[in-house]
Every structure is written in structure tokens, then in C-alpha cells.
Amino acid sequence: MTEHSSDSRAIAVPGGRLSRLARFGGLASTVAGSAALNGARQMGRGQRPRARDLVLTPSNARRVADQLAQMRGAAMKVGQLVSMDAGDMLPPELAEIMGRLRADAHYMPGHQLKAVLNTAWGAGWLARFRKFDGRPIAAASIGQVHRAITVDGRDLAIKVQYPGVRQSIDSDVNNVATLFRLSGMMPKELDITPMLDEAKRQLHDEADYEREGRYLSRFAGLLADAPDFRVPALHEDLTTPSVLAMDFVEGVAVERLTDAPQTVRDRVMGLLIGLLFRELFEFHLMQTDPNFANYRYQPKTDRVVLLDFGATRAFGPDLADQFRALLKGGLDDDRAAMRRAILDIGFFGEDTAPHHQELLLDIVALSMEPMKRPGAFDFADNDLAIRMRDAGMALGEDRSFMHIPPMDTLFLQRKFTGLYMLASRLRASLDLRALIEGYL
């Protein structure tokens, strides 16, 4: 979850599906009207503008980002995911605007918060607390977090879900997809129905705080042998489908460690990437949300705190074996083995054009570079991200290649990408080959 920025303020969450639909309708009309006006102006100057360029403008991107941030819920969550996945495909000014969805989150006013907690805990809930901070310490797309101390002395972080989130997930996902199709960020020819269905399922899971609480406890058990990590304890007596109660744990947001000593930055990223490999190859269970705010660092204990298990996803050992084969093929420069593994994973199919297969193989080979270099890979002093972006854009702009991998693969790939972005931001330097060797 995101700590408050100067732009965060108390804004009521529109909870009804009709009110949310009206906002989408108004936003679509505004975007279309802006495109029509820009088109008329350019045609008046003798220009022949492309429809995509008329819609995908900084002013329209700002309108979409601002409205999704105010609506919150699944609408904002999908916007966050699209901004992360498509960010490198957008002009820098548009990527920066859409990236605000990952940084800024408004919060509920007091009267709306009270109504949500009255429904979850009953009207007399305040008597259970010695102190309950009305202003949240963090806010995100689906809920906000408050610090509270119970009458029996427990220091807690209470995550409270915004009203109407679960009821509006399906319609929000459909409406956001329509908006992004209108913007040209998604090709009209691509059938994204399977992706939308999976996004809805995943968001329904994330909106079930009792489910998240079970995974919170499960990861605490899985990492009982890992003293370098801290997972907050669940408090079941105060947890409901819309409220999650856990220990309040002090810590510094990991993305703020940019000025920390190199040894600290390297240690944090080494722990997180090592955990990624344990999740994939050992647990077969992964927290797939790449949001940097899910991790904190405790300078006094030198531990990494893990938060937010709503996006936890289980998968079978076969997928781990397929990724293991892909890694081994890439590290051995064996393109035939890489191709077999990519086919098994589903990044492309047998019917994918040969030149598209070669492009994808090149991209995967690029992604292996950090693990193939001898010694530490410096995430700051390299041009790999630029080369990966250019290769991805070349493939993405070819509208004849329209293949959606299996959903498990997409969620795992999002986690990989998120940790690479975090390592780049922290300018970490790591011997990745040593980290992965034991799992191959």
C-alpha cells in the first residue's frame, strides 16, 4: 500500500455500480470529445492525424488517471497493472502520468469509514480499541490501512476495504478495458476475454480479506526458517471479508532505500530475489503483486517485512519445471532447449510465425544476461532495460503477433519484471548466478 503523498485527500468512494458506470460514461465522452476537437484543429491545418494519436494525449491520460484514482477499487487496480505492463510501450510523458496510479491513492472520509466498520464489526466496534487513528497510514486501490491499539494492548494495522469493491469488480474491469481499447493501448483485433476473465477472478480473490489472512499465516509458516524476513501475525478475531487485522510492524519503504549504503541495497534485493526463487521452485506459491509498497526494511533488525498477500497464487510443480528448463537452456545458450521450454510455458504456440518465435527467443536470451555474467550484475550500470524495452516494443507494435500466454505465466512474469524494476531503482549489484544455481 502507498503512504500518503501531498496529492492524497479524503474523497468518498463511489460505491454503487450505477454511479461508477456514470463516471466511466462521462470519462469516455470527455476523452472522445477531446479527440474530436484535436482532430478538427489538425485537419484545419491540413494535417491527417491518426485516431490513436488523437486519443492517447497527455491531457486524456491525465483525465483517465485522475478519475481512476478517485474511483479506486478494481478500476484503479486494473489501471495500475496496465500502467506497469504497458509503461514501456507509451511515450515517456504518458507513462509518467499513468504511473501516478501506482503512487497516489485517496482515502475515504470519516463518515464512509465508520459506515464500513459498522457493517463489518457492528455499531459498538470502537469500544474494542484503546486508540483508533481515523486518518489512514496508507491507502491503495482496494483498501486503506489504519493503525489501532486494542483494549488488551495489541498494536495493529487494520486494512479496511472500500465500499462496493467486490460488487463492482466485473463491471469495472469491462469498463476499464473499453477505455484502454478506445485509447489504442490495446489492439482491437486482440481477444482479451480470457485475460479479463482472469483479472476478475484475481480481483475477487484480492477482495476477500479472509482469504488474504490465510495466506498471510501460510507464508509466516513457510518462512519460519528464514529469520531475515518478518511476516505480520494475523488477528482472526477482527478479520472479516472486508477488514484484515494484523500486527503493526515498523519499517522503511524499500523504494526509499535509494540513498542507503550499497550493502543494504544489495542485501534487500538479494533477499527478495532469493525469495522469488523459493516461491517458484520450492513453495509453488507466489505473492504475484509487484507493487514496491508490499516490502519494507527494518534497519535495526536488518530484516525485510512482507506485506499484502491478496495476490497470492498457487501453481503446480510442472510450471516450476518448465521455468527451470528455460533457465538452464538460457544459461547454456541452447536455443533449442529454450524454444521447447517456451512452448511448454506458453509464451508462444506451434502456430506462431517463425520470425516471431525468434524475436521472443531473443528477448528471453536478453533477460538471461544478468545471470550469465560472471560475478555481480550491476543493475544501475547497464543498458539491458533499454534493449529489453526496444525489443518488446518492436514485437508489440507488430499487430500480426497477438498471443496471450497462460494466466499463471503472466502473473509470474509480472512479479519477475517488478523485482527487476525495484533492483534497478535501488541500483543493486548481485551475483544472480549464485542465487539461482541451487535451484537448477
Number of C-alpha atoms within 10 A of each C-alpha: 25 21 17 18 13 6 9 16 15 13 16 19 21 19 18 13 16 12 12 20 16 11 16 22 14 12 18 20 12 15 23 17 13 17 21 15 12 17 20 15 13 14 12 10 9 9 11 11 14 9 14 14 13 20 23 20 19 17 14 22 20 16 18 24 22 18 16 26 28 22 27 28 30 28 28 27 24 24 25 23 18 19 23 21 13 16 18 18 19 15 12 12 12 20 18 16 20 26 19 16 26 22 21 24 31 25 29 24 15 14 9 16 19 16 13 20 18 14 11 17 15 11 12 9 14 16 10 14 14 13 15 17 12 15 16 19 18 21 26 26 29 26 25 26 26 19 21 21 18 15 13 9 11 15 16 23 25 26 25 26 27 27 22 17 27 21 16 20 23 19 17 26 23 15 18 21 21 15 19 17 15 19 23 15 17 17 16 13 9 14 13 16 11 12 15 16 13 15 19 21 14 15 22 19 18 20 26 18 23 21 17 21 24 15 21 22 16 14 21 19 12 12 15 13 9 12 11 15 22 21 21 21 16 22 17 13 8 15 20 17 15 22 24 26 26 23 17 17 17 11 16 15 19 23 17 13 18 15 11 12 9 14 10 18 22 19 17 23 23 19 15 18 19 14 19 21 18 18 20 22 19 13 18 17 19 22 22 23 20 23 19 19 21 17 20 24 23 17 12 7 12 14 19 25 21 21 18 22 23 24 20 20 19 15 14 13 14 12 18 19 17 19 20 18 19 25 23 18 20 24 18 12 14 13 18 12 17 24 21 15 22 21 17 18 21 19 19 22 15 9 7 15 12 10 9 15 20 13 15 19 20 15 18 19 20 16 18 20 15 19 21 17 13 12 14 15 19 16 21 15 11 12 9 15 17 11 14 17 15 15 16 16 15 12 17 15 11 10 11 13 15 16 14 17 15 15 14 17 17 16 18 19 13 17 19 15 15 19 18 18 16 19 24 19 17 24 20 25 22 22 18 21 18 13 16 16 10 8 13 11
